[in-house]
Amino acid sequence: MSETMRVPFGMARPRSQEPGDREEAIAYFSMEIGISADIPTYSGGLGVLAGDTARAAADLSIPMIVVTLLYRNGYFEQYLDANGNQTEAPVRWNPAEVLRPVTPRTTVEIEGRTVHVRAWRHTVQGVSGGHVNVLFLDTDLEENDPWDRALTDDLYGGDRRYRLAQEALLGLGGVAMLHELGLDGKLIHHMNEGHSALLTLGLVERAMEALGQQEPDEETIEAVRQQCVFTTHTPVPAGHDKFEWDLVTSILGPERSQILLTLGCGHEGMLNMTYLALRFSRYVNGVALRHGEISADMFPDYPIDSITNGADVDMWTAQPFRDLYCRHIAEWQHDNQYLRYALAIPLEEIQEAHLQAKQALLDEVKRRTGQELDLQALTIGFARRATEYKRADLLFEDIERLKRIARKVGPLQILYAGKAHPRDEGGKRLIRTVSEAAKQLEGHVPVVYLEDYDIELARYLISGVDVWLNTPLKPHEASGTSGMKCTFNGIPSLSVLDGWWVEGHIEGITGWAIGDRDSTSEPDQELADLYDKLQHTIMPLYYDTPDEYARVMRYCIAFNGSFFNTQRMVSQYWKSAYHRVITQVERDSCPTERPDTPPA
């Protein structure tokens, strides 16, 4: 049985506890979670962030329990042919080999049927003895209808009926499972995106039942609101889940559908999961400063704060840098802010650690593809979910210029990775475009697209490349965390100023900007910046003044690694969202003097 163990220096392993054995304070709901490659219940950044959040909560001994769904088919294995055409196959894994069953079971009503639900447990251990339990809800039980048994087969699979039923299972079933564990009434419920927003309906129903109410009053609504926190991750209206009322009534039943309408949860004739979460949350935040501003403009009737995402330092730091930090910064795992002291690490030691991580990456590339790359050549990494707004093809707008850059300045090689959703034809087209560009650049610039991007491959990429490329179409990048992971390994970014990079970018210090800080993209300017900075700034720095390049790497660790981590992020959630009730009065009043300041 697999458990995520991150206990350093031979520290005794703490006793695993069953869910409900202690006074959990926060129930963190997420449609997906990325814990490890052998638990393939994640598709990309949202799930990996959830896994990193659980790890940081365990590090900080914050009493959290995570609720998610079990996906028996994983998020598919990706296969690419010689032309970059993607095909998919289910992931073969056995939950019983890596998870532990939880004794209590529960039920949830879907389409008038009683759906039986069990849970599996995984325990995340922190670096100082804390732990967080993750519950995976599962409907693959003999008592269930075949369609209901398949509800926990596929992540983001099926049609809208399947999707809403899954969201009902996560929200309503999750609340019911916590009740069976004896945890209801004690928890703050944190919705990681709107997929789990129906948990608010489950809380309203339990409050009504306790009070003998036929319909909720304002006091009941406010009591539920005080239990809920919501993090939105989507900066464009089209990305928010919406369901037609006929479908809502069919899945949830007429009584629940009517309760939602009575509570004012209809929006433009549909059930909008984001508005449902907003309606019932006492604290709402975006996932970066700019994203918080965009979200506040999208939802002007709701106060929306910002807590910028982070990544888990212990998870994403390659072994050579782990060894380096243990030599120079003894407390780096227990308090990630100590990475600030990387400023004192000698440049030659950073260079040596990077070469070791880069060699490990190139060895993995050869193992997977048979292609041998050059350890000394500047290596660009681009690994994101393959979807159109991330613009994986922007680098190849001018193939001839790329050839000239490599010929005149120095060797250049490029590594790509990322899965396209099986129904995302635009994302699949991007993979084919990269494959075609690789053929056109053959003999000039090696381009390798690595299949089946997952956590393990990501760990090689974010530690072994020389520069991380990120080219989203503004303002579609809510935050992004891949570039954050790079900073723990000293890898600078060349990125569009969107998401987290608006906060992390210091030109020539932590990396380089593509375009300016305006909220929309100017493709011509971005393309010019991309090529010009690569040709005239980054590659000359890398080849002609390697110590100066290493200095940029050191600044990445000290300035960005020490801040863009989940220990800082979860600490902010604890102070701003979990530990105290946020009211509009508190938000709007910012005293200019300390209470004990004497009068002038």
TORRO-527197 format. One record per residue: x, y, z of N, C-alpha, C, O in turn; residue in three letters. Coordinates in steps of 0.1 Angstrom, whole numbers, plus 5000, padded with zeros to 4 digits. Atoms other than C-alpha are relative to their C-alpha. Layout:
<nukes>
XYZXYZXYZXYZALA
...
</nukes>
This chain:
<nukes>
500849885000500050005000500950125000501950135007MET
499249885002501350344990499550125008498350155008SER
500349884993501450645012501050114996502250074994GLU
499049895004503050985003500850035012500350095022THR
499149984988505950995027501050104996501750104986MET
499149905002507951305030500750045013500850165017ARG
499449984987509551265064501549994999502149894996VAL
498549995003513251375062500849955011500449945023PRO
498950024990516451275080499749895010500149905021PHE
500350114991515150945094499150025011499049955020GLY
501049974989512451105115499049885001498649834990MET
501050114998510050845130498750034992498250144992ALA
501349985008506950795108498950015010498749925019ARG
501149984991503850925126498949894997498849844986PRO
501150095001500850695132499050054991498550164993ARG
501149965008498250705105498749995008498549895015SER
501350004993494850795118498949984990499050034979GLN
501250015008491450705104499350144999499450225008GLU
500849885000489350995091499050005011498349905014PRO
500949984989487351125120500649975014500049995024GLY
499350034988489951015146500450135007500750135019ASP
499549884994490851375152499050114996498150094988ARG
500949895003489151715150500450084988501050194989GLU
499749935012489551805114499250135000498150145004GLU
500749875000488652175108499750044986498750124984ALA
500249965014488752205070499849884991500649794992ILE
500350105010487151985044500350064986499550154982ALA
499649955013488852055010499549914989499949804988TYR
500650085010486751944981500650044986500750164983PHE
499449985014488351904946499649894991499649774995SER
500450095010487151734915501149904996500949784993MET
498950095004490651594909501150045010501150145017GLU
498949984992493851554929501249934995501149814991ILE
498850065005497451484919500949975012501650065017GLY
499250044989499151294947501349944996502449985000ILE
498850065006501551074928499649934987498449924984SER
500350055013501850914894499249875001498549834991ALA
500750134999500450574907498650025005497949925007ASP
501449974997497150744917499650104989499650224992ILE
500249925011496150884883498650075000497950064990PRO
501349944999493151094894500150154998499550235005THR
499749865003494351424880500250024985500649934978TYR
499849975014494451594846501050114997501650124987SER
499149895002496551904851500150085013500150035024GLY
499649914990497152204872499050015012499550025024GLY
500950004989493952204893500249885010500249905022LEU
499850114991494551854906501350005006501549965018GLY
498750004994498251894911500150115011500750085022VAL
500149904989497552214931499349945012499749965024LEU
500650064988495152014953500949915007500949905020ALA
499050094994497851754959501050085008501450045019GLY
499049924993500352024968499450075012500150095022ASP
500749954988497752184991500049915012500249945023THR
500050104989497351865010501349985006501549965018ALA
498750024995501051825013500450125010501050105020ARG
499649894991501552175027499250015013499750045023ALA
500850014988498652135051500649905010500649925022ALA
499450104991500351825064501350055006501650035018ALA
498849934995503652015067499750095011500550095021ASP
500449904990501952285087499149955011498750025020LEU
500950064991499852035107498750075001498150085012SER
501449945001496652215096499049884999499249794991ILE
500950114999493751985104499050004988497950054989PRO
500750005012492451925069499749864996500449764998MET
500350135006490651635052499650044985498950144983ILE
500349975015490351625013499049904995499049784998VAL
501050085005487351494995500150014984500150124979VAL
499950005015487551394958499349874995498749805003THR
500650125006486351124934501149904996502349944992LEU
499150105004488050794925499749974985498649954981LEU
500150025014488650754887500749874996501949874995TYR
499450135003489150394878500849994987501649904985ARG
499350005013490250474843501150114999501750134989ASN
499049895000492550754854499750114990498550124986GLY
500249905011493051044830500749964987501450044982TYR
499550065012494050824801501550004998502250095002PHE
498650005005497450714787500050064986499150034978GLU
499949935013498550924758501049934991502149904995GLN
499150055010500050784726500050094988499050144984TYR
499849915011501450994698500649924988501649854990LEU
499350075011502250864663501050104994501250214999ASP
498949925006504951004640499550144995500450234994ALA
500549875005502651294629499450085012498850185010ASN
500649934989501651394664498549975003497950055010GLY
501450034998498251234663499849935013500549835016ASN
500250054987497051164698498949895001497849914995GLN
501150104997495150844708500149985015501150005022THR
500150014986494050754743499649855004499049784996GLU
500450134995493750434764499850025015500550115021ALA
500249994985492450384800501349975007502149895003PRO
498950034992495050384827499749885008498649875014VAL
500250124992495450044843500650015014501850015016ARG
499550004986495650074880498949945009497749945006TRP
500950064990494049904910500050085013501050075020ASN
500049924988492950134938500349925013500949975022PRO
499750084988493149844963501549985003501949955014ALA
498550024999496949824957500650135007501750125012GLU
499449874995497550194967499250085010499750185015VAL
500849934991494650304988499449905010499449785008LEU
500650084989492950185020498550025001498150145000ARG
501449984999489250125023499650075013500250055024PRO
500649944988487150335047498849935004498049894995VAL
501250084996484550155067498750064998497849994992THR
501449955002481550385067499750014985500550044977PRO
500549975013479450405036498850095001498250125011ARG
501149915000476750645025499249994987499649904979THR
500850015012474150704998499850154995499850245003THR
500549875005473150994975499049974989499149874982VAL
501150025010470051034954500450074987500750184986GLU
499749955014470751074916498949944991498849824990ILE
501150045009467851064891499049915007498449825001GLU
500950084993465650924918500549875005499749795012GLY
499550134996467850624924500950035012501650135014ARG
499150004989469750554956501349944996501449834992THR
498650045005473450544947500849985013501050075021VAL
499150044988475650364973501450054997501950044986HIS
498749935001478950534979501049945011500649945023VAL
498950034990482150404996501150094998501150174989ARG
498849915002485450575001501349925003501349825010ALA
498650054998489150494999500850115006500550235004TRP
499149904993491850665019501450004996502049894994ARG
498649985002495250795012500550105010499850205012HIS
499549904990497350965039501350064995502250004992THR
498849925003499751245031500750035013500150095022VAL
499349974988502451275057500950134997501550154987GLN
499249885000504151615064501449985004501849875010GLY
498650014996507751685070500350015015501449975019VAL
499849994986507251745107499149915008498949935020SER
500850104993504851465116498550024998497749945003GLY
501549985003501451615105499649914989500449864982GLY
500550085011499251435081498650054996497950125003HIS
501349965006496151495059499549874993500249814985VAL
500650115006493751215049499350054987498650164987ASN
500749975012492451215013498949894998499349774998VAL
501150105002489051045007499650004985499350114979LEU
500450015014488250914972498749935000498649815004PHE
501350065001484550854967499949904988500449934977LEU
500150105010483650544947498649945000498049905010ASP
501450055002480350414933500149864993499049804990THR
499950135007481650084917499749895010500649825015ASP
500550104990479549864940498849924994498149974985LEU
501050095006477249574931498650045003497750014995GLU
501449964997474249734947499550114990498350134989GLU
500449895009474350014921499649964986500149864981ASN
500350015014472850044887501350014992502250084996ASP
498749995008475549994859500450144997501650174997PRO
499749865004475350364849500650075013501550145012TRP
499549944988475850464885501349955004502250025010ASP
498750064997478750224890501150074992502250084997ARG
498949945008480550404862500250155003501050214996ALA
499849864997480250744878501450045004501850155003LEU
498749974996483650714892501049924991502149884996THR
499150065009485250574861500950104993502250084993ASP
499349915009486350874841500050155005499050205009ASP
499949864997487651224850499750084988500350074977LEU
500449915011485951494828499649924988499949964977TYR
500550085011484451214807498550014999497850075007GLY
501550005001480951154794499450134995500150224991GLY
500749885005478251404785499650085012500150065023ASP
500349914989476651674806499249945011499349975023ARG
500750084989474351434824501049935009500949945021ARG
498950074992477451234835500750105009501050075020TYR
499249904993479251554845499250055012499850065023ARG
500749944989476451694866499849895011499849925023LEU
500250104990475851354883501349985008501349965020ALA
498850004992479551344892500150115010500650095021GLN
499949884991479351694906499149985012499350035023GLU
500950034989476351584927500649905009500549915021ALA
499450104992478251284939501150065008501250045020LEU
498949934992481251504949499450095011499950085022LEU
500549904990479251774966499049945010499349945022GLY
501050064991476251594981500549875006500349855018LEU
499550134994477951254985501250035009501349965019GLY
498949964991481051425000499550045014500050005024GLY
500549964987478951595027499449895007499549885020VAL
500650124993477051275034501149915006500949855017ALA
498950084995480351085038500650065012500949995022MET
499449944988481751335062499049995012499549975023LEU
501050024989478451305082500249865006500249845018HIS
499850144995479050925084501249995008501349905017GLU
498750004992482550995097499950085013500950095020LEU
500249924988481051215124500750144999501050205010GLY
499349875001482651535110499150124996499650234997LEU
500849895004479651735099499750105012499750055024ASP
500249904990478952055118501250065006501250165014GLY
498749954994482652105127500950064990502050114993LYS
499149975011484052195093499850134993498750174991LEU
500149905011484852475070500249924987501149844986ILE
500050085013484152345035500650094989500150204986HIS
499249925010486652475009499749944986500149824984HIS
500350045014485452444973501250044991501350164988MET
498949985009488452414950499450004986499449904979ASN
500849985012486652554919498549955002498249895012GLU
501550024998482852524913499549864999498349845001GLY
500550135002482652154906499349945013498449865011HIS
500650054987481852084943499050095006498650075018SER
500949904995479352364947498849955006498150015015ALA
501250064994476452134954500249955014499249925021LEU
499950034986477952064988499250105008498850075019LEU
500849894993476252394998498649955001497949985011THR
501450054999472852234990500049895010499049885018LEU
500050104990473851935011500050065014499450005023GLY
500049934987474652165040498750075004498350065015LEU
501349944998471452355036498949895004498249915013VAL
500950114997469452025036500249955014499249935022GLU
499750054987471151905068499650115011499050075021ARG
500449894991470552245085498450005001497950025012ALA
501450005000466852235074499549885008498549895016MET
500550124993466451875087500250025015499349985023GLU
499749984986468051975121499050095006498650085018ALA
501049904994465652265125498649974997497750055001LEU
501450035004462552095111499450094990498250124991GLY
500549905010462252345083499649934987500149834983GLN
500450045013460352295051500750074989501050024978GLN
499249925010462352565033500950095009500650135020GLU
499049934991465452755045499650145001499150214992PRO
500149864998465253095060501450074999502450004998ASP
498749935002467953365059501049965011502249965008GLU
499150044990469353255092500749874997501949854999GLU
499450125005469952905078500950024989502049964989THR
499149975012471453035046501350065006502450035001ILE
498849944995473853255066500849905008502149915008GLU
499250104992474852965089500849914990501949884993ALA
499350085010475752765058501150084994502250034992VAL
499049925006477553055043501350015009502450025004ARG
498949984991479753085074500949875000502049875005GLN
499250125000480952725068500749984986501549884985GLN
499550035014482052775031501050104996500850224998CYS
499049935007485052905013500149964986499949844983VAL
499950035015485452924975501250064993501450184995PHE
498949955008488452944953499649984985499449874981THR
500350015015487753024916501350004993502250084996THR
498750015008490352934890499850044986500750044978HIS
500349985014488653034858499850154997498950215002THR
500149865002489253384844499150044988499050164984PRO
500949975011486753364814498749945003498649835007VAL
501450054997482953324816499749864994499049785000PRO
500350125006482853034792500649885007500149765005ALA
499450114993484952824815499349955013499749865019GLY
500850034987482352804844498949904996498249924987HIS
501050105003480152504846498650055002498250125011ASP
501449965001476452564837499249894996499649814987LYS
500950115004473552324835498650054999498150135007PHE
501449965003470052354821499249955011499449845017GLU
500950044988467252334847499349874998499149805008TRP
500650135002465652044830500949895004500549795010ASP
499050104996468851844835500250005015500349905021LEU
499849994985469251974871498849935007499049865016VAL
501250064994465651864879500149854998499849775007THR
499950145002466351524863501049935009500749835015SER
499050064992469551464882499850015015499949915022ILE
500249984985468751614916498649985005498549965017LEU
501450024996465051574916499350135002499950235004GLY
500749875000462251834917500150085013500150205013PRO
499949934987462551914954501350085001501350195005GLU
498849934999466151994953500150114990500750224993ARG
499949895010465852184921499250125004499650235002SER
500949894996463052394936500750075012500750205012GLN
499249934990465252464967501050094994501250204999ILE
498949915006468052594945499350124993499950234994LEU
500749895006465552814926499550105011499750225010LEU
500549914989464052944959501250075006501050195011THR
498949934995467553024971500750104991501750164994LEU
499549915009468153234941501349964992502150044989GLY
498850065006470753004925499949994985500849944978CYS
500150005015469353034889500850134995500750235000GLY
499349895007471453254866499949984985500449894979HIS
500350005014470353334831499449874995499749814985GLU
500850125004468053034831500749875002500349774998GLY
499350124998470652784842500650005014500650105021MET
499350014987472352654873501550024997502249934991LEU
498649975002475752814873500849975012500550035023ASN
499450054988478052634897500950115007501150105019MET
499249904994480252934902499150105008499550135019THR
500949914993477353154912499449935012499250005023TYR
500550074988476052884935501150005011500850035023LEU
499049994991479452874952500250145006500450165018ALA
499949864995479653254954498850035010499150105020LEU
501249974991476153274969500149955014499650015023ARG
499950074987477053044998501450005006501749925015PHE
498650004994480653145006500250135007499950245003SER
499749884992481753385033501450064996501750174999ARG
498749955004485253415017500249944986500049824984TYR
499850045013486053394980501350064995501750184998VAL
498749945005489453434963500349954986499949844982ASN
499350045013491153424929501449945004501849955015GLY
498850074998494453244925501350074996502350014996VAL
498849915003496753534916499450145002498250165001ALA
500549864998496553914921499250044988498150104990LEU
500849965012495553974885498749924999497749984995ARG
501250085001493153684885498950055010497750055006HIS
501049954990491453824917499350124994498150144996GLY
500649885006490954154899499149974989498050034987GLU
500950045011489553994868498749935005497649965000ILE
501150074994487253774889499050115007497850095006SER
500849904994486054084908499250084989498150124992ALA
500749945011485154244875498949914994497949964990ASP
501050095006483353934863498849985010497749965005MET
501050024990481353904896499950125009500350115021PHE
499949874992480954264908499150005013499450085021PRO
500950004988478254174934500649925012500049915022ASP
499450084990480653964954501450055003502250084994TYR
498749974996483754054974501049894997500849785002PRO
499150115004486653854959501450055003501950154999ILE
498649984995490153844975500949934990500549874980ASP
499050085008493353704960501049935010501549995019SER
498950074994495653434973500749934989500249844983ILE
499250055011498353354948500449855003500849825014THR
499750144998498852984942501549985003502350075003ASN
498650044998502052804951500249854996499249794991GLY
499750145002503752464946500749955012501350025020ALA
499450074988505052214971501549994997502049924988ASP
498550005002508852274975500649865001501449814993VAL
499450134997509551924989499749914989500549824985ASP
500450095011507651754961500850034987501249934980MET
499549965013509151944932501550044999502050084989TRP
498649975000512751994942500849874997500749775003THR
499250125004515151754924501149975010501550055018ALA
499050044990517651554944501250085001501750115012GLN
498749924999520751754935499750135007500650175015PRO
500349884993519052064948499649985014499850065023PHE
500350044987517651884978501349995008501550045019ARG
498750014993521251794987500750135002501250165013ASP
499449874999522452144980499350085012500050145020LEU
500749934989519752295003500349955014500550025024TYR
499750064987520452045031501450045005501650055017CYS
498749964996524052155030500150155005500850185014ARG
499949864997523352525031498950065007499050175014HIS
501249944994519852585044499249895007498349835002ILE
500550114993519052335070498549995002497949885002ALA
501450004997515452445076499150014988497950044989GLU
500749975012514352465040498749924999497749984993TRP
501250085001511752185042499050045010497850045007GLN
501049974990510152285074499450144999498350175003HIS
500449865002509952655065500650044986501750084985ASP
499549975014510152725027500550144999501250174989ASN
499449865001510853095034501550005001502150104997GLN
498650004998514352995043500749994986501950014986TYR
499450005013514952955005500650134997501450154988LEU
499549875002515553325006501650005002502350084996ARG
498650004997519053235020500849934989502049924990TYR
499250055011519953074987500950104994501950074987ALA
499149895004521553414980501449975004502350034998LEU
498650034995524553284999500649884994501849854997ALA
499550125006524952964979501050034989500650114980ILE
499149975011528052974957499549964986498849864985PRO
500550025013527252994920500449874994499749804987LEU
499550125006529452704911499249875005499149774998GLU
500850114995527352474934498749994994498149894992GLU
501350005007524152584918500249954986499449874981ILE
499850055014525652514883500249855001499749784992GLN
499850144999526752174894498749925003498549824997GLU
501350064997523352084909499150004988498549904985ALA
500849995012521752204877500449904990499649834983HIS
499550095010523951994855499649855003499349784995LEU
500450134996523151684875498549984997498149874992GLN
501550015003519351754872499849994985498949924980ALA
500250005014519751824835500449874994499849824985LYS
499650135005521651504829498949895003498749804995GLN
501150104997518851304847498950024990498349924986ALA
501149975010516351474824500449944986499649874980LEU
499650055013518351394792500149845000499849784990LEU
500150154999518751034804498649944999498449844992ASP
501450045001515051004808499450024986498749934981GLU
500449985014514451154774500549884991499849834983VAL
499450115008516750894759499349875003499049794994LYS
500750124997515050614778498749994994498249884989ARG
501450005005511650714766500050004985499149944978ARG
500149975014512450814730501249944992501149934980THR
498850045007515950684721500850124995501950104989GLY
499349885006516951044712501050055011500750075022GLN
498949954991520251164727500150154998500450194986GLU
499949865001520351534734501350055006502049975013LEU
498749954996523251764742499950075013499150165016ASP
500049944987524051844778500350145000499950225009LEU
499549865000525652174769499150094993499150214995GLN
500949915008522952304746498950065008498349995017ALA
501249944993520352554759498849924997498449904985LEU
501250085001517252354765498850075005498750115017THR
501249944997513852504765498949905003498849804997ILE
501150094996510952334783498650064999498550185003GLY
501449965000507252364776499149885003499149794994PHE
500850124996504952124794498750065007498750105018ALA
501349954994501252224799498949914994499249844984ARG
501250065006497852084793499950054985499950174983ARG
500149965014497452094755498650054997497749984994ALA
501249935004494752344748500350134994501450184996THR
499749905009494452634725500650135006501550195001GLU
499649874995494852934748501449995005502050105007TYR
498650014996498252804760501050024989502250044992LYS
499249965012499552854725501449934999502449994998ARG
498850085001502152574724500750024987501949994986ALA
499449985013502752664688500650144997501250164987ASP
499549875002503753024693501550014996501950094988LEU
498650005002507452944693500449974986501550004981LEU
499750045013507252804658499350084989499250044977PHE
500549915010505653094640501050044990500650064978GLU
499049975010508953164623501149905001502149915008ASP
499150115000510752844617501450044996502450005001ILE
498749965005513553004597500850095010502050075011GLU
499349924990514353254625500649915010501749935015ARG
499450104991514752964649501249944995502249925003LEU
498850065006517252804626501150105000502250065004LYS
498949905000519153134623500650025014501850035016ARG
499649984986519253174661500949895004502049915010ILE
499250124996520652824666501350014992502449974998ALA
498850005008523152874638501050115004502250095005ARG
499149884997524453224649500450015015501550055018LYS
499849984986524153214687500549885007501449895015VAL
499550124993524552854698498949894999497849924995GLY
501050115001522852514699498850025009498850085020PRO
501349994994519152504709499349874999499249814988LEU
500850125001516952214718498750025009498850095019GLN
501349974994513252204729499349885003499249784996ILE
500850114995511251964750498650045002498350145009LEU
501449974998507451954749499449885007499849775006TYR
500950114995504851754768498750065004498550185006ALA
501449964997501151774775499049924993499149894981GLY
501150085005497951584770498950104996498650205002LYS
501249945004494951714751498849925004498849805003ALA
501250084996491451624764499549934987499649984976HIS
500450075012490051354741499050074991499050044979PRO
501049935008487351584729500550144996499750224990ARG
499549875003489551894725500849994987502049974987ASP
499350005013490351904688501050114998502050094991GLU
499049895001492052234691501349975007502449995002GLY
498850044993494452094717500849894992502049894992GLY
499350115008495151784695500750064987501850024983LYS
499449945012495852014665501350075004502350064997ARG
498849944995498452194686501249905001502349934997LEU
498950105000500351874692500549964986501749944984ILE
499650035014500251794655500950124994501950094987ARG
499249885005501652154648501449995006502450014998THR
498750014995504552094672500849894993501949904991VAL
499450125007505251754656500550044986501550004982SER
499649955014505251924621501250095001502150094993GLU
498849914998507652194634501249925003502349964998ALA
498850084996509951934648500649944987501849934985ALA
499550055012510251784613500750114992501750084986LYS
499449895008510952124597501350045006502250094999GLN
498849954993513652194623501049895001502149915007LEU
499150114999515251854620501450034994501550094983GLU
498749965004519051894617500550135004501650175003GLY
499649864995518952244631499750025015500550065022HIS
500549994986516952244664499349885004498149864999VAL
500750124996516051914680498750045008498850125017PRO
501349984992512351924692499449865003499249784994VAL
500550134996511051634712498750025008498650095017VAL
501350004993507351584722499949875008499849765002TYR
500050114991507251354752498649955003497850035007LEU
501350054998504251124755499749995015500549995024GLU
500650044987502051074786500550085011501050035021ASP
499649904990502851384806499349975014498049965014TYR
500650024987502351304843500950065011501950135007ASP
499349944990503751394877501549974999502450055001ILE
498650045000506951194873500850064989501950114991GLU
499449935011507751334839500250155003501250215000LEU
499949864996507051684852501150025009501850135007ALA
498949984991509551644879501450004993502350074997ARG
498849995008512251574854500150134992501150204992TYR
500049885009511251864831500350135008501150215004LEU
499949884993510852134857501450025008501650135013ILE
498649994993514352064872501149994990502250034994SER
498950035009516351974841500250094988501250094982GLY
499849915011515652234814500850125004501050145016VAL
499249884997517552564812499150125001499450225009ASP
501049884999514552804807498649944997498449854989VAL
501350055001510852744810499250104992499150224995TRP
500849915009508652884782498549995003498049885006LEU
501450004997505052984789499350114991499750234992ASN
500549905010502953154762498450015000497850004989THR
501450005000499253174773499450134994500150234993PRO
500749895005496753404756499450085012498550025019LEU
500549924989496053684781498550034998498150054986LYS
499850034986493953694803499649865005499049855015PRO
500550134998493253324802500749925011500249825016HIS
499250074990496053214826499650055014500050165018GLU
500449954986494453234861501250015009501450115015ALA
498750004992497753144878501149934993502149994989SER
498950095005499752854864500949975012501250065020GLY
499050044989502152664887501249944995502249915002THR
498850075005504652494864501250085001502350035005SER
498849914999506952794863500450025015501650045018GLY
499650004986506752804901500949885004501849905011MET
499350124997507952454904501550014995502449965001LYS
498649985005510952544882500850085009502050065010CYS
499249914992512052814906500749925012501849975016THR
499450084990512752554933501449944995502249905003PHE
498850065006515452414909500850114992501650074984ASN
499249895006516752754898499750024985500550084978GLY
500249985014515052754864499250124997498150145002ILE
500749885003514053094851499049984989499049894981PRO
501150015010510953164830500250104989500650214991SER
500249915011510453324796498549994997498149894991LEU
501550024999506753394799499250134997499750244999SER
501049895001503853614789499650045014499549965023VAL
500349944987502953844818498549985003497750075001LEU
501450044996499753664829500249915012501249865015ASP
500050084988498753474860501150045010501250155013GLY
499149984989501453434887501250084995501850155003TRP
498849945005504253564864500050165001501050225002TRP
500149854998502953924868500650045013501350145015VAL
499449984987504053894904501449955002502250015009GLU
498750064999507153684900501050054991502250024993GLY
499049965010508753854871500850125004500250235008HIS
499149884999511754084876500949984988501849894988ILE
499350015012513254144842501549985002502250065008GLU
498650034999516653984839500549955013501749925015GLY
499650044987516653884875499449865003500149775007ILE
500750134998514053604878499649944987499149834986THR
500350055013513553564841499750114990500250224992GLY
500249915010512253744811498550004996497849904995TRP
501449985004508853884799499849994985500750034978ALA
500450005014507153814766498850105000497750085005ILE
501149905000505054134759500150095012501050085020GLY
500049914988504054394784498949965010498449855009ASP
500950034989501754414814498650034997497750025006ARG
501349985004498654514795499149875002499749765002ASP
500850114996495654294803499649914988499149804989SER
500350085012495254174767501349984992502350054994THR
498850035008497754024742500150074987499150104981SER
499749955014499354184712500949904994502249904996GLU
499250115005500553884693501350044993502349974994PRO
498849965007503054074671501150045009502250005007ASP
499049964991504754234700500549885008501749875011GLN
499650124993504753904719501049914992502049864997GLU
499250085009506253714690501450064999502450004999LEU
498749935002508953984685500849985013502049965013ALA
499350014987509853974723500549865001501649845006ASP
499650144998509953594723501349974992502349924998LEU
498850035007512553574695501250095003502350055005TYR
499049914997514453884704500749975013501949975014ASP
499450034987514953794740500849875000501849855007LYS
499350125001515953444731501350024993502349974998LEU
498849985008518453554705501050105006502250075006GLN
499149894996519853874721500350005015501250075019HIS
499850004986519553814758500349875007501349855013THR
500050134992518953464771501249914995502049875003ILE
499050095005521253264748501450065001502349985005MET
498649954997524253504749500350005015501549975018PRO
499850014986523853514787500449855004501449835012LEU
499750144997523853134788501449954995502149885002TYR
498850045007526753084764501350085004502450035005TYR
498949914999528953384770500450035015501550055018ASP
499849964986528553464807499249905009498349945016THR
500750104992527553134825499850035014498849995021PRO
500249964986528153284859498850095002498150085012ASP
501149915000525653554852498749934999497749965005GLU
501250085001523153294841499749935013498549925017TYR
500150074987523753104873499550105011498850065020ALA
500549904991523153434892498550014999497750035009ARG
501549995002519653454876499449885006498349895013VAL
500650124994519053094887499950015015499049975021MET
500049984986520053184922498950095005498250075015ARG
501149904997517653484922498649934999497749965007TYR
501350085001514853244911499749935012498649935017CYS
500250074988515353034941499750095012498750075019ILE
500149914988515753314966498850095000498150105010ALA
501149905000513053554954498749934997497749965004PHE
501250075004510453324938499749875007498649855012ASN
500250134993511052984954499550025014498749945019GLY
500449984986510753134988498650055002498150055014SER
501449944999507353294981499049914993497949894999PHE
501050065008505553094954499949855003500149764995PHE
500150134995505152784975498749985008498150075013ASN
501350024993502152614991500050015015499050035021THR
500049974986503352655026499650155002498750175011GLN
500549864999502953035021498550014997497850075004ARG
501449995005499652985002499149945011498150015014MET
500950064991498052755028500050085013499050095020VAL
500049914989499252985056499150124998498450175007SER
500949895003497353265039498649965000497750035006GLN
501450054998494253055036499649985014498550025018TYR
500450024986494452975073499750135006498750155014TRP
500249874993494753335083498850084994498050145001LYS
501049925007492353485057498649934998497650004999SER
501350075003489753215050499649915010498449905013ALA
500450114991489852945076499950055015498950025022TYR
499949974986490753105109499150115005498750115017HIS
500949904995488453405110498950024990499149994978ARG
501149965009485153515095500350134994500550235000VAL
499849885007485653765068498650074998497750014993ILE
501349925003482854035067500350124992501550164990THR
499849895008482354315044500650125008501350205002GLN
499549894991482954555073501549995001502250095000VAL
498650024998486354405079500850034987501950094987GLU
499349975013487254425042500150144997501150194991ARG
500149865004486254785038500750095010500950215007ASP
499449914990487854915070501549975002501849865006SER
498550024999491654955070500550125009500750235003CYS
499649894992492655165100501350064996502349994994PRO
498749935004495355425092500950015012502150055011THR
499249994988496555425128499849885009498749825009GLU
500150104990497255165154499050045011498950165014ARG
501049964989494555155182500750075011500050165017PRO
499449944989497155265207500850134996501650185004ASP
499349885004498455555186499550125007498350155006THR
500549884993498355875207499550114990500050114978PRO
500549895009496456175191501150094997502150115005PRO
499049905004498556425172499950125009500750225007ALA
</nukes>
